[in-house]
Amino acid sequence: MLLRACILLAALIPLAPVHAQSTARLTYLEGQVHVIRDTRVLAAAPGLAVAEADMVETAPGAYALLEFPDGLRLGVGAGSRLMLRTLTPRGKDGVRELALLGGWIKAQSTLPAGARDYRVAGPALALQWREASFILQVGASESAAFVETGRLRATAFDARGRAAAPTEVGGGRFIALGSDRSLASRERPGAAFVEAMPRPFRDPLPPLLARFGDRQIDGRNLGEADYAMVAPWLQGPQTWRSGLVARFTPRVRDPAFRQGLIDNLKAHPEWERVLFPERFLPRAQHAPPARP
């Protein structure tokens, strides 16, 4: 009900010119939402701009709406962890990639001609699309998605990260990835999926981005991220972790953060070189014995 009221309110507020929008923003918030930028934690505020590599985290009972200047709207349900991995495509076939470590999102988009695809990847399931509206749930061992309209390509990954052949999924179809990493498809989601789905996902996501114009809105700095807050990412899929070592290396100076890395080193062995560089020094070369 609160979201519907927000839509009506938006219709009464003078809108800034659409051409003024050049940044993705969090345009609507309920509850506690944090953004991890570099190594800092920000308390999100409506209108806060987000950038590549930002991590958006919603607390239990929270909800966030994220809007992009190309028209993509992304609802983020409670208890979700989302990273904006690549917003600037690289290479001829580059896509803009989001990583959903866990939780719920609803995506709604009609991308302009020439825009690159989006891809949202979970640990075991990735969806790629241009024009679609869908709801995705990523759980600890299972994932599921319902395509409301449009089409997308779904790709499952095995335990070693190897991709299966993509599956085309059209509007009205529901797909589920079980603990055995097999992908099943059927018409319409089951009752359990619908019951667990965040309530704001039952309605279309409202366009609120133009309300903020070019205003600069800052999030309150809550300090540096501790190990517990970023551990799920540092221990996530290996392909996601490569850029996180350099990003969070400055936090090794904090004794508690360092100890967290050491205690969980088996979950992210790439940190051993940072924590114990002496182990990787070349062995001293001994001079050959002198001739008599």
C-alpha positions, 0 to 999 in steps of 0.5 A: 500500500505504501508503494502505491501511495508513493506512485500516486505522489510521484505523479503530482510532483514536477518531474526533472527533464529525463535527459538530466539523468545520467546516474543509477540511483536508489529511488525508494527505500523501506527499512534499513538499506546499506551500500558498501562502496570501496571499503566504506559502509553507507546508510542509503538515502532516497536518491543516493547514486550508485556506482560500479562495484557497489554492494547493496544490502537490505536488512530483514523487512527492508525493500529498495528500488534501484533505477538506471538511466536506460530505463531498467528498474530493479526491486530488491527484496528483504535480506538481499545482497546485490553487487553492481559488478559491471555497469560499463560494458567491456569488449564487443560482446560485453554485458552489464552484470549484476551479482545476486549473492542471495535474496530477491530481485524484480527486474523490469526493462525496455532497453533502448536500441543499441543498449547492451544486455543485462545479466544477473548472476547468482552462484548457480544460475544466470539470467540475461535479457534486454526486454523483460519483467521477471522475479528472481529468488536466489537461495542457499541451495536452490534458485527460481525465477518467474518471467512475467513478460518478455524473454530471457536466457537462463544458464545453470552452472555446476559445482565447478562453475561450468556453464550448461547450454542456455535455455530460452524462457518466455513470458508466463514461464517459471524455472527452478534450479534444484540442489542437483543444479538441474533446471526445470521449467513449467507454467506459472510459479508454485504457491510457495514461491508466490507466498514468499515473494516480496509484496512490492513485486506484485505490482509494476515497479514505478518510475521515480528516477526523474524526481531527483534530477541532478541533485547530489544526495549523500549516504551517511558514512557508517565507517569501514566494513568489518569482516562479518559484513563482507565475508559472504562476498569474500567466500562467494563464487571464485569468479566474483572474488578476483576483484575483491582482494585488491579492494579490501586489502587496505582493511588488513591493517585492522586486526579484527578484519585480518583475524577474520581472514585468517580464521576463514582462509580455506574459504578464500585461499587467494588471501594467503599471499596478502596475509603472509607474503613471506611464504611466497618469497623466492627461496634464497639461491645458494652460490655453487661451492668454490673449486679447490 
